[in-house]
Structures are given as C-alpha cells and as structure tokens.
C-alpha cells in the first residue's frame, strides 16, 4: 500500500478536528452559527473523502 503524505495528514487532522468542532459547538451553544459549523464539517468531510477516491474517478 502506497501512502501519500498529504492524504494521510488530512485524515489525521479530520479525526482531530471533528470531535473538537462538536465540543466547541456544544460549549458555546447558540453562540456558534450553525452554518459555520456545518460548512467546516463539510470541508473536512470533503478533504478526507477526496484522497480515498479512485484516481480514475
């Protein structure tokens, strides 16, 4: 298996950031706009999904 540096680090960052985002939103409650948290989560999901896609796609 060939590991590409950027994709591996992005996956690790996503694993770290997802729980932090949920904790951050939970602590501040209504202080955090839903759209901001949602867009951040979508960005992380896309960043992790793209490297795992087949190169032919």
Secondary structure, DSSP 8 states (H G I E B T S, - for coil): ----HHHHHHHHHHHHHHHHHHHHHHHHGGGS-HHHHHHHHHHHHHHHHHHHS-TT-
